[in-house]
Amino acid sequence: MKRGIGITYLQTGSETSIALGSSGNIDSELDVEVLHVDDSEDLLRFTKLFLEQNNPSFKITSVRSPEKAFLEIGNKHYDCLVSDYNMPSLDGLELARKIREKYSIPIILYTGQGSEEVAEQAFRAGIDSYIRKEMHPANYHVLGQSIKNVVERHRASLLLAESERRYRKLVEDSPLPMSVTSRDEIVFVNQKRLELTGEKRPEEIVGSSGLESIHPEDRGHVLKRLRSRLNGEEVSSVTSFRLLRSNGPVIYVEDHMSDTIWEGEPAVLHSLVDLTEHVMYEKQLKALHRYGARLQGSAEKDKIAEISLQAIEELMGFSSASFGVVECEELVFTHALGLDPFREVRYSLNGPGISVRAVNTSETQHILDTRLDGDYISYYAEKLERIHLSELDVPVRLDSDVVAVINVEHDEVDAFSSNQIRLLELLAIHVSSAFKRLHEEERRKTYTRKLEALHRCSTRIASATSRAEIYDNALDIMKDDLGYSWVGIGRVEEDCLKYIRSNHGEYNGVSLSLDGPGVTVRAVRTGLTQLVSDTRKEPGYIVIKEGYKLNLSELAVPVMVDGQALLVLNLESERLDDFDEEDVRLMELLSLHIASALRNILALEERALYDRR
């Protein structure tokens, strides 16, 4: 290896390659290795003396035969060969031809037999410079300058070739699809560009017009920009258009253009960014909003499920999907794509299942390979042509509860893209909004129905002739007419609250100290309604009987007569946050009816007592 002028030369076998120096510039102070071949010993000696004295950077090696010169070039790097023309075994032209077959090195023919014919033959043989010998010191200055010129040109050409090689390598290995056009003709494409449009070999596209692969509807604006660019107008170097694939749908790309030189000619480098997924995602988002409007207009859960599956099939192209609704402790799949007929499938929320896990965790479940997930189950796998290898389950949340699950499966591993996951999660939000609207409508209807029932039943309480009849009627109204599943009535007796009515018989007769804990006890002491959405977080909540199942929400409403709590109306539920302000209003209204009836009974009891006296 030899350090040359701004370049590192590596010469092995028949090829010479270079690496850029630290500056990449030609520096005349660096060594120039010159090989001089001539059959005259005296001329070799004088030439070496004069050249090295006048040019300190020159290192002259002298040989007397063409054969020796050829061997020297093969064993050591030389920047230039200076050769005599007339030599015994080979003349200078024959040596030059032989060297050119194997090596790349500047050659100067330095001869005393000058003629136009020899000069012409010299240049045809690939000789870089031709100088006639003259016995005058000035002649060595001419030779020295000629050596500098040919070496600098050669090194510059090597530097340019290396730069082009590296540039081409960079383009070839780029992760972006890239092409080069010159005068609107494609002159180069890298592998990624071939893969983008589906060609297998560069020959299929190189040599064609750059406009041919552009969608016909987009060629006009691309051509207009190209002409503006050629006319020197300021045009953005970035543009977007559609490319035609050889074996598929069009591709949306963004073209980043930059001027370059390709094989010595002005050209344009095109770096393409595939926008297809992004553009398709935007189109899917617009279509999803249309489905969202349809979901908002749906009056039934079954219709919501049907529209959701239609959206999955149209927007994402999946043919295996299902829609499950949470009912008590089960996830019930009522609708599905790809299975005809479809039978309802129920999964216990306490059992396995990736969809079940989506309910219990309230998080999207993206399974790349179902074979690696122990929770994967399928009750209808026998109907499938191939097992589903990837699965995506997105929960539909209503406030803090999961009310449904959208399930999509595919027979390929890792079949779902990040955009598809986002689309399904956005669909779940639309479904949640539709469910919320249905829930609010149902809640309003339920409240109206219960309110009407309460007004109808209030006459039963008002017409009661005894406290016991009031208690019985109140219990029936809470249980049967208002539809509450767990109801009880506690009566204040001196220093305790005693349960006197309950639809759970084991509670009857249970007493709670007014000085102790308990949500109902607190209602007595404060005279205020107590609404507990999560009894696990309520320090005052107590389980009345040991071993009895924990209820998760509670509503306790005191019945106040003349500023004193005489009774407590108690509702409990196994579900979290099962009572709301509408339940509070209903129960407080019922407590007013009961208080009014109690006043009447108390007045009758006082009058009867007075009459007995």
C-alpha positions as CSV (number, residue, x, y, z in Angstrom):
1,M,0.0,0.0,0.0
2,K,1.3,3.5,-0.9
3,R,0.1,6.9,0.2
4,G,-0.3,9.0,-3.0
5,I,-1.6,12.5,-3.5
6,G,-4.6,12.7,-1.3
7,I,-5.6,9.1,-2.1
8,T,-4.7,5.7,-0.8
9,Y,-3.9,3.3,-3.6
10,L,-4.3,-0.4,-3.4
11,Q,-2.9,-2.4,-6.3
12,T,-3.6,-6.2,-6.4
13,G,-3.5,-8.4,-9.5
14,S,-5.0,-6.6,-12.4
15,E,-7.0,-4.0,-10.6
16,T,-6.2,-0.8,-8.8
17,S,-8.6,0.7,-6.3
18,I,-8.3,3.8,-4.1
19,A,-9.6,5.2,-0.9
20,L,-10.0,8.9,-0.2
21,G,-7.4,10.6,1.9
22,S,-8.2,12.9,4.8
23,S,-8.7,15.9,2.5
24,G,-9.4,14.3,-0.8
25,N,-7.3,17.0,-2.6
26,I,-4.2,16.6,-4.7
27,D,-1.1,17.6,-2.8
28,S,2.1,18.1,-4.8
29,E,4.3,17.7,-1.7
30,L,3.5,14.0,-1.4
31,D,5.7,11.4,-3.1
32,V,5.3,10.6,-6.8
33,E,6.7,7.2,-7.6
34,V,8.0,7.1,-11.2
35,L,9.3,4.1,-13.1
36,H,11.7,4.9,-15.9
37,V,12.6,2.3,-18.5
38,D,15.3,2.9,-21.1
39,D,18.1,0.8,-22.6
40,S,20.6,3.6,-22.1
41,E,22.3,3.5,-18.7
42,D,23.6,7.1,-19.0
43,L,20.2,8.5,-19.9
44,L,18.6,6.7,-16.9
45,R,21.2,8.2,-14.6
46,F,20.9,11.8,-15.9
47,T,17.1,11.7,-16.0
48,K,16.9,10.5,-12.4
49,L,19.4,13.1,-11.3
50,F,17.7,16.1,-13.0
51,L,14.1,15.0,-12.1
52,E,14.8,14.4,-8.4
53,Q,16.8,17.6,-8.1
54,N,14.1,19.8,-9.6
55,N,11.1,17.8,-8.1
56,P,11.8,16.8,-4.5
57,S,8.6,14.8,-4.4
58,F,9.7,12.5,-7.2
59,K,11.1,9.1,-6.4
60,I,12.6,7.6,-9.6
61,T,13.2,3.9,-10.1
62,S,15.2,3.1,-13.2
63,V,15.2,-0.2,-15.2
64,R,16.8,-1.1,-18.5
65,S,14.4,-3.6,-20.1
66,P,10.6,-3.6,-20.8
67,E,10.4,-7.0,-19.2
68,K,11.8,-5.6,-15.9
69,A,9.5,-2.7,-16.1
70,F,6.5,-5.0,-16.5
71,L,7.5,-7.0,-13.4
72,E,8.1,-3.9,-11.4
73,I,4.6,-2.6,-12.0
74,G,3.2,-5.9,-10.9
75,N,5.2,-5.9,-7.6
76,K,5.0,-2.3,-6.6
77,H,2.7,0.7,-7.0
78,Y,4.0,3.4,-9.4
79,D,2.2,6.7,-10.1
80,C,3.7,7.0,-13.6
81,L,5.7,5.1,-16.2
82,V,8.2,6.9,-18.4
83,S,9.2,4.7,-21.3
84,D,11.7,4.9,-24.2
85,Y,10.3,4.1,-27.6
86,N,13.1,2.1,-29.3
87,M,14.3,-0.8,-27.1
88,P,15.7,-4.2,-28.1
89,S,13.1,-6.7,-27.0
90,L,9.9,-4.6,-27.0
91,D,9.4,-1.0,-28.2
92,G,7.6,1.5,-26.0
93,L,4.2,1.1,-27.8
94,E,4.2,-2.7,-27.4
95,L,5.1,-2.3,-23.7
96,A,2.2,0.2,-23.3
97,R,-0.3,-2.2,-24.9
98,K,0.9,-5.0,-22.6
99,I,0.6,-2.9,-19.5
100,R,-2.8,-1.6,-20.5
101,E,-4.2,-5.1,-20.6
102,K,-3.6,-5.5,-16.9
103,Y,-2.8,-2.3,-15.2
104,S,-4.1,1.3,-15.0
105,I,-1.1,3.6,-14.8
106,P,-0.3,6.9,-16.6
107,I,2.3,6.3,-19.4
108,I,4.6,8.9,-21.0
109,L,6.5,8.0,-24.1
110,Y,9.9,9.7,-23.9
111,T,11.8,9.1,-27.1
112,G,14.3,10.6,-29.5
113,Q,12.5,9.2,-32.6
114,G,9.8,11.7,-32.8
115,S,7.3,11.8,-35.7
116,E,3.6,12.4,-36.2
117,E,3.1,8.7,-37.0
118,V,4.7,7.6,-33.7
119,A,2.7,10.1,-31.8
120,E,-0.5,8.9,-33.4
121,Q,0.3,5.3,-32.6
122,A,1.2,6.3,-29.0
123,F,-2.1,7.8,-28.3
124,R,-3.9,4.9,-29.9
125,A,-2.0,2.6,-27.6
126,G,-3.4,4.5,-24.6
127,I,-0.2,6.5,-23.9
128,D,-1.1,9.7,-21.9
129,S,1.7,12.0,-23.0
130,Y,4.4,12.0,-25.7
131,I,7.7,13.9,-25.3
132,R,10.7,14.1,-27.5
133,K,14.2,13.6,-25.9
134,E,16.5,16.6,-26.2
135,M,19.9,17.0,-24.7
136,H,19.1,20.2,-22.8
137,P,18.3,20.7,-19.1
138,A,15.1,22.5,-20.0
139,N,13.8,19.3,-21.5
140,Y,13.8,17.7,-18.0
141,H,11.7,20.5,-16.8
142,V,9.2,19.7,-19.5
143,L,9.3,16.0,-18.6
144,G,8.8,16.8,-14.9
145,Q,5.8,19.0,-15.6
146,S,4.3,16.3,-17.9
147,I,4.7,13.7,-15.1
148,K,2.9,16.0,-12.7
149,N,0.1,16.7,-15.1
150,V,-0.6,13.0,-16.0
151,V,-0.4,11.9,-12.4
152,E,-2.8,14.6,-11.2
153,R,-5.2,13.8,-14.0
154,H,-5.1,10.1,-13.2
155,R,-5.5,10.7,-9.5
156,A,-8.4,13.0,-10.1
157,S,-10.1,10.5,-12.4
158,L,-9.6,7.8,-9.7
159,L,-11.0,10.0,-7.1
160,L,-14.1,10.8,-9.2
161,A,-14.5,7.1,-10.1
162,E,-14.4,6.2,-6.4
163,S,-16.8,8.9,-5.5
164,E,-19.2,7.7,-8.2
165,R,-18.8,4.1,-7.0
166,R,-19.6,5.0,-3.5
167,Y,-22.5,7.2,-4.6
168,R,-23.9,4.3,-6.7
169,K,-23.4,1.9,-3.8
170,L,-25.2,4.2,-1.5
171,V,-28.1,4.4,-3.9
172,E,-28.1,0.7,-4.6
173,D,-28.2,-0.2,-0.8
174,S,-30.6,2.5,0.2
175,P,-33.6,1.3,2.2
176,L,-35.7,3.8,0.1
177,P,-36.8,3.0,-3.4
178,M,-34.6,5.1,-5.6
179,S,-34.2,5.8,-9.3
180,V,-32.1,8.1,-11.6
181,T,-33.5,9.8,-14.7
182,S,-31.6,11.6,-17.4
183,R,-33.6,13.6,-19.9
184,D,-36.8,11.9,-18.6
185,E,-35.3,8.4,-19.3
186,I,-34.8,6.0,-16.4
187,V,-31.1,5.1,-16.3
188,F,-30.9,3.4,-12.9
189,V,-33.2,1.7,-10.3
190,N,-32.2,0.1,-7.1
191,Q,-33.7,-3.2,-5.7
192,K,-36.2,-1.4,-3.5
193,R,-37.5,0.5,-6.5
194,L,-38.0,-2.8,-8.4
195,E,-39.8,-4.3,-5.4
196,L,-42.0,-1.2,-5.0
197,T,-43.7,-1.6,-8.5
198,G,-43.2,-5.4,-8.8
199,E,-40.5,-5.6,-11.5
200,K,-38.0,-8.4,-11.2
201,R,-35.1,-7.1,-13.3
202,P,-33.8,-3.6,-13.9
203,E,-34.0,-4.2,-17.7
204,E,-37.8,-4.2,-17.3
205,I,-37.8,-0.5,-16.4
206,V,-34.4,1.0,-17.3
207,G,-34.5,2.8,-20.6
208,S,-38.2,3.7,-20.4
209,S,-39.7,7.1,-19.8
210,G,-40.1,8.1,-16.2
211,L,-43.7,9.1,-16.9
212,E,-44.7,5.6,-18.1
213,S,-44.9,4.2,-14.5
214,I,-46.9,7.2,-13.3
215,H,-50.7,6.9,-13.2
216,P,-52.2,8.6,-16.3
217,E,-54.2,11.0,-14.2
218,D,-51.1,12.3,-12.4
219,R,-48.8,12.6,-15.5
220,G,-50.0,16.0,-16.4
221,H,-49.0,17.7,-13.1
222,V,-45.7,15.8,-12.9
223,L,-44.8,16.8,-16.5
224,K,-45.7,20.4,-15.8
225,R,-43.4,20.5,-12.7
226,L,-40.6,18.8,-14.7
227,R,-40.8,21.5,-17.5
228,S,-40.8,24.3,-14.9
229,R,-37.7,22.7,-13.3
230,L,-35.9,22.5,-16.6
231,N,-36.7,26.1,-17.4
232,G,-35.0,27.2,-14.2
233,E,-38.2,28.1,-12.3
234,E,-38.3,27.6,-8.6
235,V,-40.2,24.4,-7.9
236,S,-40.5,22.3,-4.8
237,S,-38.2,19.3,-4.8
238,V,-41.0,17.2,-3.3
239,T,-44.1,16.0,-5.2
240,S,-46.7,13.3,-4.8
241,F,-48.3,11.0,-7.3
242,R,-49.5,7.5,-7.9
243,L,-47.3,4.8,-9.4
244,L,-48.5,1.8,-11.4
245,R,-47.7,-1.6,-10.2
246,S,-47.0,-4.4,-12.7
247,N,-49.1,-6.9,-10.7
248,G,-51.3,-5.1,-8.2
249,P,-53.1,-1.8,-7.1
250,V,-51.5,1.6,-7.5
251,I,-49.0,2.9,-5.0
252,Y,-49.1,6.4,-3.5
253,V,-45.6,7.9,-3.3
254,E,-43.8,11.1,-2.4
255,D,-40.9,11.9,-4.7
256,H,-37.9,13.8,-3.3
257,M,-35.9,15.0,-6.2
258,S,-32.3,16.2,-6.2
259,D,-29.9,17.1,-9.1
260,T,-26.9,14.8,-9.5
261,I,-24.3,13.6,-12.1
262,W,-24.7,10.1,-13.3
263,E,-22.0,8.6,-15.5
264,G,-20.8,12.0,-16.4
265,E,-24.2,13.4,-17.4
266,P,-26.6,15.7,-15.5
267,A,-29.4,13.7,-14.0
268,V,-32.1,13.7,-11.3
269,L,-32.1,11.4,-8.3
270,H,-35.6,10.3,-7.2
271,S,-36.0,9.1,-3.6
272,L,-39.5,7.7,-3.2
273,V,-41.4,7.4,0.1
274,D,-44.3,4.9,0.0
275,L,-47.4,6.7,1.3
276,T,-49.9,4.0,0.3
277,E,-50.6,2.8,3.9
278,H,-50.9,6.4,5.1
279,V,-53.3,7.4,2.3
280,M,-55.3,4.2,2.7
281,Y,-55.5,4.9,6.4
282,E,-56.9,8.4,5.8
283,K,-59.5,7.0,3.4
284,Q,-60.4,4.3,6.0
285,L,-60.8,7.0,8.6
286,K,-63.2,8.9,6.4
287,A,-65.2,5.8,5.8
288,L,-65.2,4.9,9.5
289,H,-66.7,8.2,10.3
290,R,-69.6,7.4,7.9
291,Y,-70.0,4.1,9.8
292,G,-69.9,6.0,13.0
293,A,-72.9,8.1,11.9
294,R,-74.8,4.8,11.1
295,L,-74.0,3.4,14.5
296,Q,-75.4,6.5,16.2
297,G,-78.6,6.0,14.3
298,S,-78.9,2.4,15.5
299,A,-81.8,1.6,17.9
300,E,-80.7,-1.9,18.9
301,K,-77.6,-3.7,20.0
302,D,-78.0,-6.3,17.3
303,K,-77.9,-3.6,14.6
304,I,-74.8,-2.1,16.2
305,A,-73.1,-5.5,16.0
306,E,-74.1,-5.9,12.3
307,I,-72.9,-2.5,11.3
308,S,-69.6,-3.0,13.2
309,L,-68.9,-6.3,11.3
310,Q,-69.8,-4.6,8.0
311,A,-67.2,-1.9,8.8
312,I,-64.5,-4.5,9.6
313,E,-65.2,-6.4,6.3
314,E,-65.2,-3.3,4.1
315,L,-62.5,-1.1,5.7
316,M,-60.0,-3.8,6.7
317,G,-60.9,-6.6,4.3
318,F,-61.1,-9.2,7.1
319,S,-63.6,-12.0,6.7
320,S,-63.4,-13.6,10.1
321,A,-64.7,-11.4,12.9
322,S,-67.2,-11.5,15.7
323,F,-69.0,-9.3,18.1
324,G,-69.5,-10.2,21.8
325,V,-71.7,-8.6,24.5
326,V,-71.0,-8.8,28.2
327,E,-74.0,-10.3,30.1
328,C,-73.6,-10.7,33.8
329,E,-70.6,-13.1,34.2
330,E,-70.5,-14.1,30.5
331,L,-69.2,-12.8,27.2
332,V,-71.8,-13.7,24.6
333,F,-70.9,-13.7,20.9
334,T,-74.1,-13.0,19.0
335,H,-72.8,-12.1,15.5
336,A,-70.0,-13.2,13.3
337,L,-68.5,-13.0,9.8
338,G,-67.3,-16.0,7.9
339,L,-69.5,-18.5,9.7
340,D,-72.9,-19.3,8.2
341,P,-75.0,-20.3,10.1
342,F,-73.6,-18.9,13.3
343,R,-74.6,-20.2,16.7
344,E,-74.4,-18.1,19.8
345,V,-71.3,-18.8,21.8
346,R,-70.9,-18.0,25.5
347,Y,-67.6,-17.7,27.4
348,S,-67.4,-17.5,31.2
349,L,-65.6,-14.3,32.4
350,N,-63.9,-16.6,35.0
351,G,-62.4,-18.9,32.3
352,P,-59.9,-18.8,29.5
353,G,-60.2,-16.9,26.2
354,I,-58.3,-14.0,24.7
355,S,-61.6,-12.1,24.3
356,V,-62.3,-12.8,27.9
357,R,-59.0,-11.4,28.8
358,A,-59.8,-8.2,26.9
359,V,-62.9,-7.8,29.1
360,N,-61.1,-8.5,32.3
361,T,-58.1,-6.3,31.6
362,S,-60.1,-3.6,29.7
363,E,-57.2,-3.6,27.2
364,T,-56.7,-4.4,23.5
365,Q,-55.3,-7.9,23.0
366,H,-53.0,-8.2,20.0
367,I,-51.8,-11.8,19.6
368,L,-49.1,-12.4,17.0
369,D,-49.3,-16.2,17.2
370,T,-52.2,-17.9,18.9
371,R,-50.3,-21.1,19.2
372,L,-48.1,-19.4,21.8
373,D,-51.0,-18.1,23.9
374,G,-52.5,-20.6,26.4
375,D,-55.8,-18.6,26.6
376,Y,-56.6,-19.1,23.0
377,I,-59.8,-21.2,22.5
378,S,-62.4,-21.5,19.7
379,Y,-65.7,-23.2,19.9
380,Y,-66.2,-23.1,16.2
381,A,-62.6,-24.1,15.0
382,E,-64.0,-27.2,13.4
383,K,-65.8,-25.0,10.9
384,L,-62.7,-23.3,9.7
385,E,-60.6,-24.4,6.8
386,R,-57.4,-23.4,8.6
387,I,-56.7,-22.5,12.2
388,H,-56.5,-18.8,13.1
389,L,-52.9,-18.0,13.9
390,S,-53.3,-14.3,14.9
391,E,-56.1,-12.6,16.9
392,L,-57.1,-9.1,17.8
393,D,-59.6,-8.3,20.5
394,V,-60.6,-4.7,21.3
395,P,-62.9,-4.0,24.3
396,V,-65.8,-1.6,24.1
397,R,-65.9,0.5,27.2
398,L,-68.8,2.3,28.7
399,D,-67.4,4.5,31.4
400,S,-65.3,2.1,33.5
401,D,-67.1,-1.1,32.4
402,V,-66.4,-3.2,29.3
403,V,-69.7,-3.9,27.7
404,A,-68.6,-5.6,24.5
405,V,-65.7,-7.0,22.6
406,I,-64.8,-6.8,18.9
407,N,-62.9,-9.8,17.8
408,V,-60.9,-10.3,14.5
409,E,-58.9,-13.4,13.6
410,H,-56.6,-14.3,10.7
411,D,-55.0,-17.5,9.5
412,E,-51.6,-15.9,9.1
413,V,-49.1,-15.1,11.9
414,D,-48.8,-11.4,12.8
415,A,-51.5,-10.4,10.3
416,F,-52.6,-7.0,11.9
417,S,-50.8,-3.7,11.2
418,S,-50.6,-0.8,13.6
419,N,-53.1,1.1,11.5
420,Q,-55.6,-1.7,11.5
421,I,-55.3,-1.9,15.3
422,R,-56.0,1.8,15.6
423,L,-58.9,1.6,13.2
424,L,-60.5,-1.2,15.3
425,E,-59.9,0.8,18.5
426,L,-61.6,3.8,16.8
427,L,-64.5,1.6,15.7
428,A,-64.8,0.5,19.4
429,I,-65.1,4.2,20.4
430,H,-67.9,4.7,17.9
431,V,-69.6,1.5,19.2
432,S,-69.2,2.7,22.8
433,S,-70.8,6.0,21.9
434,A,-73.7,4.1,20.3
435,F,-74.0,1.9,23.4
436,K,-74.0,4.9,25.6
437,R,-76.8,6.5,23.7
438,L,-78.8,3.3,23.9
439,H,-78.0,3.1,27.6
440,E,-79.1,6.7,28.2
441,E,-82.3,6.1,26.3
442,E,-83.0,2.9,28.2
443,R,-82.1,4.6,31.5
444,R,-84.6,7.4,30.7
445,K,-87.3,4.9,29.8
446,T,-86.6,2.8,32.9
447,Y,-86.7,5.9,35.1
448,T,-89.9,7.1,33.6
449,R,-91.4,3.6,33.9
450,K,-90.4,3.4,37.6
451,L,-91.6,6.9,38.3
452,E,-95.0,6.1,36.8
453,A,-95.1,2.8,38.8
454,L,-94.2,4.7,42.0
455,H,-97.0,7.2,41.5
456,R,-99.5,4.4,40.8
457,C,-98.4,2.5,43.9
458,S,-98.2,5.4,46.3
459,T,-102.0,5.1,46.9
460,R,-101.3,1.7,48.4
461,I,-99.0,3.2,51.0
462,A,-101.3,6.2,51.6
463,S,-104.3,4.0,52.2
464,A,-102.5,1.6,54.6
465,T,-104.2,1.3,58.0
466,S,-101.1,0.0,60.0
467,R,-97.4,0.3,60.1
468,A,-97.0,-3.3,59.1
469,E,-99.1,-2.7,56.0
470,I,-96.9,0.3,55.1
471,Y,-93.8,-1.9,55.5
472,D,-95.2,-4.7,53.4
473,N,-96.4,-2.3,50.6
474,A,-93.0,-0.5,50.6
475,L,-91.1,-3.7,50.3
476,D,-93.3,-4.9,47.4
477,I,-93.0,-1.6,45.6
478,M,-89.1,-1.6,45.9
479,K,-88.9,-5.3,44.8
480,D,-91.7,-5.8,42.3
481,D,-92.7,-2.4,40.9
482,L,-89.2,-0.7,40.9
483,G,-87.4,-3.9,40.1
484,Y,-84.6,-3.8,42.7
485,S,-83.0,-7.2,43.3
486,W,-81.9,-6.8,46.9
487,V,-84.1,-4.7,49.2
488,G,-84.5,-4.3,53.0
489,I,-86.2,-2.0,55.5
490,G,-84.7,-1.2,58.9
491,R,-86.6,0.3,61.8
492,V,-85.0,2.5,64.4
493,E,-85.6,1.0,67.9
494,E,-84.0,3.0,70.8
495,D,-80.2,2.5,70.3
496,C,-80.3,0.1,67.3
497,L,-81.5,-0.3,63.7
498,K,-83.4,-3.5,63.3
499,Y,-84.2,-5.1,59.9
500,I,-88.0,-5.8,59.9
501,R,-88.5,-6.5,56.2
502,S,-86.2,-8.0,53.5
503,N,-86.5,-10.1,50.4
504,H,-83.5,-12.0,51.8
505,G,-85.1,-13.7,54.8
506,E,-81.8,-14.2,56.7
507,Y,-81.6,-10.4,57.2
508,N,-84.9,-10.1,59.0
509,G,-84.4,-9.5,62.8
510,V,-80.8,-8.5,62.4
511,S,-79.9,-5.5,64.6
512,L,-77.1,-2.9,64.1
513,S,-76.0,-0.7,66.9
514,L,-76.5,3.0,66.2
515,D,-73.1,3.6,67.8
516,G,-71.3,1.2,65.4
517,P,-70.4,1.1,61.7
518,G,-72.8,0.6,58.8
519,V,-74.0,2.6,55.9
520,T,-77.6,2.3,57.0
521,V,-76.6,3.4,60.5
522,R,-74.9,6.4,59.1
523,A,-78.1,7.3,57.2
524,V,-80.0,7.2,60.6
525,R,-77.4,9.3,62.4
526,T,-77.0,12.0,59.7
527,G,-80.6,11.9,58.3
528,L,-79.1,11.9,54.8
529,T,-79.1,9.5,51.9
530,Q,-76.0,7.4,51.6
531,L,-74.9,6.3,48.1
532,V,-71.9,3.9,48.0
533,S,-70.6,3.0,44.5
534,D,-67.9,0.6,45.7
535,T,-68.4,-1.0,49.2
536,R,-64.9,-2.3,49.1
537,K,-63.7,1.2,49.5
538,E,-66.2,2.1,52.2
539,P,-64.9,1.6,55.7
540,G,-68.4,1.8,57.1
541,Y,-69.7,-1.1,55.1
542,I,-70.4,-4.3,57.0
543,V,-71.5,-7.7,56.0
544,I,-74.4,-8.4,58.2
545,K,-74.0,-12.2,58.4
546,E,-70.7,-14.0,58.3
547,G,-70.1,-15.9,55.1
548,Y,-72.7,-13.9,53.3
549,K,-71.8,-12.7,49.8
550,L,-70.3,-9.2,49.6
551,N,-72.5,-6.7,47.7
552,L,-70.5,-4.1,45.8
553,S,-72.8,-1.1,45.8
554,E,-75.4,0.2,48.3
555,L,-78.1,2.9,48.7
556,A,-79.5,3.8,52.1
557,V,-82.4,6.4,52.3
558,P,-83.7,7.5,55.7
559,V,-87.5,8.0,56.2
560,M,-87.7,11.2,58.2
561,V,-90.8,12.1,60.3
562,D,-90.7,15.4,62.2
563,G,-86.9,15.5,61.9
564,Q,-86.3,12.0,63.2
565,A,-85.3,8.9,61.1
566,L,-87.8,6.2,61.8
567,L,-86.9,3.8,59.0
568,V,-84.1,3.2,56.5
569,L,-84.9,2.0,53.0
570,N,-81.9,-0.1,51.9
571,L,-80.8,-1.3,48.4
572,E,-77.7,-3.4,47.6
573,S,-76.3,-4.9,44.4
574,E,-73.6,-7.3,43.5
575,R,-72.5,-4.9,40.7
576,L,-70.2,-1.9,41.1
577,D,-71.8,1.5,40.9
578,D,-75.2,0.0,40.2
579,F,-77.2,3.0,41.6
580,D,-77.3,6.5,40.3
581,E,-79.0,9.8,41.0
582,E,-82.2,8.6,39.4
583,D,-82.3,5.8,41.9
584,V,-81.7,8.3,44.7
585,R,-84.6,10.4,43.5
586,L,-87.0,7.4,43.3
587,M,-86.1,6.1,46.7
588,E,-86.3,9.6,48.3
589,L,-89.7,10.1,46.7
590,L,-90.8,6.7,48.1
591,S,-89.5,7.7,51.5
592,L,-91.6,10.9,51.4
593,H,-94.7,8.8,50.7
594,I,-93.8,6.4,53.5
595,A,-93.2,9.4,55.9
596,S,-96.6,10.9,55.1
597,A,-98.3,7.5,55.6
598,L,-96.5,7.1,58.9
599,R,-97.6,10.5,60.1
600,N,-101.2,9.6,59.4
601,I,-100.8,6.3,61.3
602,L,-99.0,8.0,64.2
603,A,-101.9,10.6,64.3
604,L,-104.5,7.8,64.4
605,E,-102.6,6.0,67.1
606,E,-102.4,9.1,69.2
607,R,-106.1,9.8,68.8
608,A,-107.0,6.2,69.7
609,L,-104.7,6.5,72.8
610,Y,-106.4,9.8,73.7
611,D,-109.9,8.3,73.3
612,R,-109.0,5.4,75.6
613,R,-107.9,7.9,78.2
